[in-house]
Amino acid sequence: MKNTIAIVVGLLVFHGDRFSTAEDVNLAPAAEAFSSHVTGGTSLAALNDSLCPESSHDQGKCSYGNWPSQGTQWVEYEWAKPINTKEVKVFWWDDHQGVRLPADWRVKYWRDDEYVLVKNARKDEVKASEYNAMSFDEINTERLRIEMDGREQFSTGILEWQVVDAGGSPDFPPSISAGVDRFVVSDGKTYLDSTIDAVNAQGSQIDVLWTKESGPGTVQFANAHRKRTTATFSTVGEYKLKATANMSGMSDSSTLVVQVIDPPPVDHLDLIDTRSYSIQSPLWSDRAKAIVVHWLPHCIDKISDPLLKEGGVNNLAEAAKKLAGQPHGRHRGYVFSNAWIYNTIESICIAVMIDPQGDEEMIASQAAMRETLDEWIPLVLAAQEPDGYIQTYFTLNGLPRWSPEHRSDHEGYVAGYLLEAGIAHYLMTEKKDARLYDAARRLADCWCDNIGPSPKKPWFDGHQAMEIALVRFGRFVNANEGNGEGDRYIELAKFLLDCRDNGTEYDQSHVPVVEQYTAVGHAVRASYSYAAMADVAMETQDADYQSAVMSLWDNLVNRKYYVTGGIGSGETSEGFGPDFSLPHNAYCESCSSCGEIFMQHKLHLTHHDAKYASLYEETLFNALLGSLDIEGKNFYYPNPLDTSAKRYPWHGCPCCVGNIPRTL
C-alpha cells in the first residue's frame, strides 16, 4: 500500500520522524530568512525550523542570535509569493550571557519599495519562555521584518518566529532535502531520512518516493514511500539516490550520493603497547626532552598546589576525607578537573620509559616524576569509592550517578582517562605494580555492573572518552588474560555509543551514531566519538558502524579539514561550521587534534592503509606539535592558522594541558 502523509490542518513540518500541526497555519517555513548579523554557533535556520522551545534559555539544537552586535538589529522573512497575515508570534532567546530579551520590538512589512510599520500593532510586554504575540491590521506582502532593540549592552536572539496566515495565502510547494552524501560497506545498509517542510493552508497530502537515479547495481529500499527508510546495494560503486515530495501537483526533489565500498579486512592490525624505548630522531629527541624536563614538571607543580583554584590533587584529598568520614572542603574548578591529573599520570608513565641516554636533566626529571607517582597514586586510590566509582565532583557534592540531568558533568570523560592511566602505569612497572591498574579495573567493572541493557540502566555521557578507553581496556585485558575477559568492556563501549539519540548535535547525540554521516558539534567530543566508533567497528565488524565511520571520515577530511590537519573552525561552540567553511582564525583546539589523531590511528589499524597514518602524521607534525613551544614552557589551547597571540603557560580548562603531552 502506498504510504502518504496527510495534511489535516493546513500545516505539517517534518523533522526526522516528527511533525507538528497547529490550528493557526504558520507561513514561516515557506520563507527564506535574513538578518543584520548572525552569531557564530547560531543559525537563521532556527527562526523557522518549527522546533518547539521549552524555555528562553533552551540550549538545544538551534537558536538565532546577533551577539556581539548591540542596539537595534533585525531579522526578516521573504516569500516567493505574497502572503496574508495579521499576527506574528516570537519566542525570544536568552542565554543568560551576551544575549538577553529585547527592550522593545516592532514589525515592518515591505510596501512600495520600502519597509513600513504595520498599523494598529497590539502586543504585551516582552516575556521569557513563551510566545510573544503581536496582532495588527491585515497586510499582504512578500517580506516581513522584526526590529529588536537590545537592552543596555546586550544582544538579542530568537528561538522561533511564527507568521500566522490570515486566510487567502497561496499554496507553497514542499521543500525536501534527501540528506548528506555518505559511504556504506557492501554488506551493510544506509539510513535515509529526508527532511520535508510543507505549508498548505488548504489541507492536502504529501507523497514521498525514493528512487535510484544512477549506480552500477540494484538498490533495495525497505520502503521507498517513507521519508525515513533504509537502502541496501547489490554491488560496490557510486550511486545517486533521489527523494521526491509531491503535494497537490507541486513537487520538489533532492539527491544524495552513496559510495558503496568493500568492508575492511576481518583481521585488524594490533595496537603496540608502550614499553621502554629510545629515541634516535633529533627532532623527536628534542621535543621529548622539552616535555620531560619542562612541561611535565610544570604541570606537576601546578596540579600539586593545594591552593590551585582550578582543581588538582586537592580534589582527590578532599574526596578521600569525605569517604573516610572526616571534615572536608568543596570541589574546586571544572567538574572534570580530575582529567589533567590522570592525563599527567599517563604522560609521566610514558615519559619515564624513555631511555635518557645519559642526559642528566632527563635522568633527574624522570626520577622526580617517579616520586610524583608515589605521591599521587595513593591519593587516587583513597578517593575511589568502595564499589570502584571515582569522580570527585560527584563524591564531594553527593550527586546521583549516571543521571540525564548530569550528562554534561563528564563522568565518562574523567573515568576514561583513569582507565588509560591505569594501563600506562601497569606497563611502566612491567606489570609489577598493579595498584592503579586494579583501581581502573574496579572502575570499569562498576560501570559494567550498572550500565547496560535492562535491568541495568541506559546512559551516555556528554563528552566521549570512556568509550575509547573501554575498548582499549577490553583489548588489553583480552591480550593479557584471554578467554574473552575483556569483552564486557568493549560491549559497554558500544552500548554507551548506541544510547546516543534524541539529544543535540553539540555532543553528537542528535541521532543514533550509526546514522551520523557528517561531522557536527563540539570538535573534541566529535573526534573522540568518531575514534570510539572506529574502535567498536574494528572489534565487532558491525557493518553499520563501519559505514558511519567511513562517512564521517570522508566528511571530516574532505569538507572540514584544515591544511595543518587541524579540525574545528570554531563557527559553532568549539566546533564545526558548514562544509568547506574554514576561516583562518580557526579554533582548531589542541584536544581536537589529539582526537583526530586517535581516529586516524584506529582507521589505520582497521584498514591496513597507509593513508590514515599519513593523515595522523600530518596532524601530529602541524596541528599538535606546534601547540607547545620549543622550550616546552608555553602552549596554545586553540591553534588558528593566522594569529599574533603568544603562547601561554596555563589554561584553566583541564584538557589540553595534559592531553598534549600524553599524545605526543
N, C-alpha and C positions, 0 to 999 in steps of 0.2 A: 504494500500500500504506500502511495506517495506521501511523504511527510511534508506538511505545510505548516506555516507559522501564521496564525490568525491575529489580526489587529482588531481587537474588540472594542476599544475605547477611542482610538484615534492616534495613540502614540505607543510605540514599542521601541525601546532602545536596548540592544543586546550587548552584553559584555560577558565573554565566556559562556556559561550555560544560564546566565541570569538575564532577566529582562524586567523592566519597570513599567508600570502603567499609571496613569493619572487621569482624574476627571477633567482637569484643565489641560488641554493639549499644549505641550511645551514645544515651541518652534525653534529653540536654541540649537538642538543637534543638527539642524539643516543649515546652520550658518557657519561662516568662517570667522575666526576670532583674530583681533589685532589689539595692540596695546602700545602705550607710550614707552614702557620699559618692562622687561621680564627678568626677574631674579634668577641667577643660575641655580639649578636644582628645583626650580618650579617650572610650570608649563601653562601656556594658554589653553592647552587641551583640557585642563581642569575645569574651565568655565562651563563647558557644555558636554561633559562626558557622562552626564546623568547618574553619576555615583551619588549616594546619599550620605552626607557628612553626619557624624554623630555629635560633634561639638565644633565650636570655632577653633579649638586647639587640636583638631584632628590632624595627626601627623601621618596619615595614611598614604595611599598610593599617589595622589595627585593634588597639587594645590597651585594657585597662581599668586605671585607676589611681585612687588616692584621695588623692593629694597635694593640699594640704599637710597633710591630717589625719595624726595620729600615734597611737601606741598601738594599741589593738585596734579593727579595723574588720571589717566583714562584707559578704559577698555571699550571695545566696540565689536558688534556683530555686523556681518554683511551677508545678505541672502542673494541667491541668483535671481529671484523674483520677489516683487513687493509682498509684504505680509501685513495683516491687520492685527493690531494689538492695542490694549488699553491697560495692561498691567505687567509689571515685572516683579520678580522675586529674587533676592540676593542673600546668599549665606556667606557672611563675612568670615575671613580667616584672621586669627590672632595667634601668632606663635609664641607670645609672651616674651619676645625678644625685640627684634627690629621692626616686626610687622604687627600693627595693632588695628583695632576698629577705627574707622574714619570718624572725623569730627562731623562731617556732613557729606551728602551725596545728592546728585541730581541726574535726570535722564534727558538726553537730547536726541533728536532724530534728524535725518537728512531730508531737507526740503529746499528746492530751488538752489541747488549747488552750495548749500552751507548747513551747518548744524544749528538747530534752534531748540529751545527748551520746549518740552511738552507742556500743554496747557492744563491748568487746574490740577496740578500734581497734589496728591494726598498720600502722606506716609507718616508712620510713627517714628519715635526716636530710635536711633541706632541701637540694636540689641545683639548680644552674642548668642551663639548656639541655637539659632532658629532663623527661619527665612524672614527677611525684612521685605515686606511688600510695599510697592508704590503703585497707585492707580492714577489714571489721568484720562483726558479726553481721547477718544479713539483716533488712532493715526494709521496711515497707510504709507509704508516706507520700505526701502531696501537696506537701510543702515540705521543702527541704533547704538547710542553711546551712553556710557555711565562715566561721569566725572566724580572723583573721590578726593576730598580734602583731608590730608593727613593731620593727625594730632601732633602738635609740637614738632619734635624731631623725628617722629616715627613714619614709617612707610605703611602702605595699605595692601590688602590682599583679599582674594575671593576664593572660596571653595566650590561654589556653584552659582550660576546665573541663569535663571529661567525667564523665558519670554512667553507669556500666556496668549494663546490665539483668541482673538475677539470674534471669530467666525468669518468665513469667506476667504480665508487664506488659501493659496494654491496648494496643490499636491507637490511633494518633492520626491524625486527618485530615491530609492535606498542607496546607501553607500556601504560597500563591502570591502574588507581587507582580508586576503587569504592568509596572511601571516608572513613570517620571515623565511628566507632560504635556509636549508639545513642539509645535514648528512644523515644517512641511515645505513646500517650494515645490512647485507643482503638477506640475512635470515631474521631480521627484525622488522619493526613497524614504525611508522612515523605518526605522531599525534597531530591531527589537523584541528584547528579551532579558529574559524573565521570570526571577525568582528563586524557586526551589522548595525548601522544606525539608520533608523527609518522614522520619518514623520509623515503622517497622513491623517488629516482631520476628518476624512470621510469614513474611515474604517475600511480595512482591506485585509489581504493576506499576503504573506511573503513565501515564495518558493525558493528553496536553496538547492543547488546542484553542483556537485564536484565532478570534474571530468579530467581525463588525461589529455593534455594538449600536444605533448611530444614525449619521446623517450624510446629506448631500444626494446622494451619488453611490455608486458601487460601490467596493469595496476588493478589491484582488488581493493575497493573501498568497503569498509564494514557497513556503511550506509551512506550512499552518495547523496542522499537528500537531507542529511543532517548537517548543520553548521559545524558541529563538533563530532569528529569521527576519526578513524584511523585508516591507514593505507599500507599495503604491502606490495612488493615489487618482485617480478619474476626473474630479473637478471640485473647485473650491475650496469651502471651508466648514468647519464644525466636525464632527468625527467622534468617536465614542466606541468604543474597541476593548476587547474583553473577553478575558482569558486565564483558562482554566479547567483545573484539575488534578483528575483523578479517580483514586482508588486504593481498590480493594475496596469500591466503593459509597459511599465518603466523598469529598467534593469540596470545593473552595474556588475562588472566583473573585475576580478583581481587574480594575479598568478603568483606562484612561488616556484622555486627551483629546488629539487631534491637530488642530491648526489648519492647514488647507491654504490656502496663500496664493499669489498670483501672484509670479513671480520679479521681482527688481528690474530697472530699465531696463538694457539692454545697454551703453549709453554712460554711464559714470560721470562725475561732476564731477572736475575736475583739482585736484590739490594746488597751491597757490600758494607758490613758493619765497620765502623771506625775502630782501628786499633793503633798501637804505637807506630809512628811513621816519621819519615824525614822529608824535608822539602829541599829540592835542588834548584828550583827556578828562582833566579834573583828577584823577579817581580813579586812572587808569592811569598818568598822568604822574608822580604822587607815588609810586606803587608801583614804577614802573620806576626812578626816581631812587634810591629806598631800596636797590634791588638793585644798581644800578650803583655807587653811592657807598659803600655799607656792606657788603652781604652778599658780593658777589663779591670785593672786596679782602680781606675777612676769610677767605674760602675760599682765595684765592691765598696769603695769608700762611701759613695752616696747612699747605697741601699742599706749599709750597716749603720748609718747615722740614726740613733734612736729618736732624734727630733725631726727626721725627714717628714715634711708635711705631705709629700706625695705618697707616702706609704711604702715602707721597706720591710726589713725583718721585724720592725716594731709591731707590725700587724700579726706576725706569727707569734711573737712573745705574748701579746695581749690575748690572742685566742687561746694559747696554752694556759694562761692564767684562768680564763673563764672555764675551760674544761676541767681544770684542777680545783674549781670551786673557790678561787681566790679573787680578790678585788682586781678589776681590770679596766683598761681605758677603752676608748672608742676606736673604730676602724678609721684609718687615715687614707686619704687620696681616693683615686678612682675605685670603682667596685672590682676592677680587675688588676689591682696593684700587686697581687701575688705573681703576676705574669713575669715581670722582669727579674724576680728572684729566681724562678725556675729557668727562664731563658739564660740567665747568667750562670747558674749552676751547670746547665748543659754546655755552655760555651767554655767554662773552666775545664770541665772534664775532657773536652776535645783538645783544648789548648795545652793541657799538661801532658798529653800523649805525643806532642811534637818533640822530636829529637833536637835539643838546643845546640848540638854540635859545638859544644864548648863555649857558647856565648854566655858570659857571666850575667848580663842583665836578664836574659831569658831564664837562666837557671834560678836566679834569685826570685824572679816574679813567679815562676812555676811553684817554687817552694812555698811562697806566701799564699798562693791560691789553694794549695792543698790544705793549708791551715784554715783558710776560709771555709772550705768544705767541712772540715772537722767542727767548725763553729755553727755553720748554718744547718747542716743535715739534722742534728738533734732538735733544732728549733722547728723544722718542718715536721718531724715525727711527733713532737709534742703538740702541734696544732691540729693533728689529724684526729677526727672523732673516732670513737670505738668501733663503729661499723665500717670505717675506711673513708668516709666522706671528709673532704677538706676544701674549704673556701672561706677565708677568714671574714669576709664581708658578711656572709650568711651566718657564720658561727657567732660573731660578735653582735649581730643585730637580731638574732633569733628568728630569721626568716624561714618560711616554708621552702623546701627544696623542690626544684623542677616544677614550678607553677607557671601558668601562662602569664601571670602578672609580672614575673621576673625574668622573662626571656631575654631582656636587654642587660641583665646583670652578670653575664659572662661566666656562668657556672662551668660550661663545657670548655670555654676558651682557656681558662686557667688550668682546668683539670687535664686537658690535652697536653699542655706544656709540662706538667709534672710527670706524665707518662713518658714523655720523650727524655726528660732529665733523668728519670729512673734508669732507662736503658743506657744512656750515656755514662752514668756513674758506674753501673754494673760492668760495662765494657772497660772503663778506665782502670778499674781494680782487677781486671782479668777474672771477673766473676767471683772474686774472693770476698767482697763486701756487698751483701745484698740488702742492706738496710733501706736504701732509697728505692731500690727496685721492688722490694717486698711492699713498701708503702704504696708504690704506684700500682702494684697488683691488687692490693686491697681496695684501692680507689676504683680501679676498673671493675672489680667484682661487685662493689657497692652499686655502681651504675647498672651493671648487668642484672643484678638482683631486683632492681626497682623499675627499670625502664624496658619496655618491650611489649609484645602482644598481650592482650588480656589473659590473665588478671593483672598483669603489670600495667604501667601507665604509658600512654603515648606522650611524646615530648620532642621539642627541638630547641636548640639554643640560637639566640640572635646573632652570635658570632661563632663561625665554624672554626674549630681547631681540634676538638675532641674526636671528630670523625677521622681526620688524618692520623691522629695519634693511636686511635683504637686499631686501625688497620695495621699500622706499623707494629703495635704491641702484639697483636694477634699473630702476625707473621713471625715476629721474634720468638714468641712462646712456642709456636709450631716448630720452628727451626731448632730450638733448644730442648724441647720436651717431646715432640712428636705426638702421635695419637690424636691429632686434631684438638689439642688442649686450648689452642688459641682461637679456634673458630668462633667461639661465642663473642669474642671482642669484635671480630670482623662483621659478624651478623648484627651486633648492636650498632656499629658504624652505619651499616646500610639502613637499619631501622630508623635511626635518627635522621638520615637524609630523606627517607621515604615519608616521614611525618611532615615534611615541609609542604604546606599548602594553605591557601586562603589567608596568606599574610601579605607582606609588602615586597616590592622589588628591592628595596633598600638592603634587606638581608636575604634576598634570593628565596623567599618563601611564598612568592605570589602564586605560583603553580607548582605541581609536583616536579621534582628535579628532572625526571625523565622526559618532561615536556618543555624543558628550558632549552632554547636554541640560540639565544642572544645574550651577551654579557650586559648585565644591568646592575644598578645599585652601587653600594659601597665596594670599592675595588679590592680591598683586603679581604673582606668577607667573601666576595665573589671568587677570588683566586684560590682561597682556602677551600671553598665549597667545590670548585671545579677540580682541584687537586684530589680532594677526598673522593669525588665521583670517579676520577680516573683510577684511584686505588681500588675502589669497590669493583669497578668494571674489570680491572686486571685480575682480581682474586676470584670473582664469581662468574666471569664470562657472560654477564647479563647483557643481552642484545640492546635493550632499551637504554641502559647506562652507556654502553659503547657508542650508540648513536647520538645521544645527547652530548657526551663529552666531545666527540668529533665536531659536532655542530657548534658548540661553544668555543672550541679551539679555533675553528675557521672564522667565526665572527670576531673573536678577540684579535687574532693575529692579522687578519686581512682587512679589518674595518676599524679597530680601536687600539692600535698598537703603535707606539712611538718608535722612531728610528733607533733610539737607545735601547729598545726592549722594555721600556717602562710602560705602565698601564695606569689609567685613571686620569682623565683630563681635568677633573675637579669641577665640571659643569653641574654635577649633582653633588650631594654631600660626600666629599672624599671619594667620589666615584666617577662613573662613566657618563659621557654625553651621548649624543646621537652618533650613528655611523659616520665615519670619515670626518668627525669634528675633533681636531687635535691642535688646539691653540698652543703657542709657545710657552705661555705661562701655565704650563701643565701642573697638576698636583703631583702625580707620579710618586705617591708615598713610598718610602723605602720598604715598608712591610708588604706593600702590594708587589714590589719586585721580588721579595722573598717568596710570596705565594705563587707568583708566575713561574719562578724557577722550580718550585715544588711540582707544579702541574706539568711543565715540560719534561721534568725528570721522570715522572710516572709514565708519561706517554712514551718516552724513550724505552723504558723497561718493557712496556706493553707491546709496542710495535716493532722493536728492533730496528728503528730507523734513525739514522744519524742527524736528520734534520731537526729533531727535537733537542738533541744535545747541542747542536749549533745555536738554537734559539735560546736555550738557558745559559749558554756561554755568553751570548750577546747581552742578555740582561745582566749577567754576573759582572762582566767587564765594564759595561757602560752605564747601567742604571743603578747598580748597587755598590760597586766598588768605589765609585766616586762620591758616594754619600758620606764617607768617612775621609777626613783629610789625611795628608801624607804622614803626619806625626801621630795620628791616632788619638787626637785630643778633642776634636770637634766634628760635628756631623750635620747632615741635612735630614730633616723629617720629610718634607716634600722635596722633589727634585725637578723643578721646571727646567725647560731647555734653555731659557734665557732669564738670567737673574743677576742682580748686583748685590744681593743679600749675602752676608757672611755666614759661614757655618757657626754653630754654637755648641757649647759643651753639655747641654742637658735639655730635656723636654719633659714636662710634667705628665705627659701621657705615656704610660708604661708599656710601650710596644716596640717601636723601632730601636730604642736604646739597647735592648737585649737581643732582638731578632737579627739585627745586622751582624753582630759577631758570631752568633751560632750558625748563621747561614754561610758566612764567608769561611 
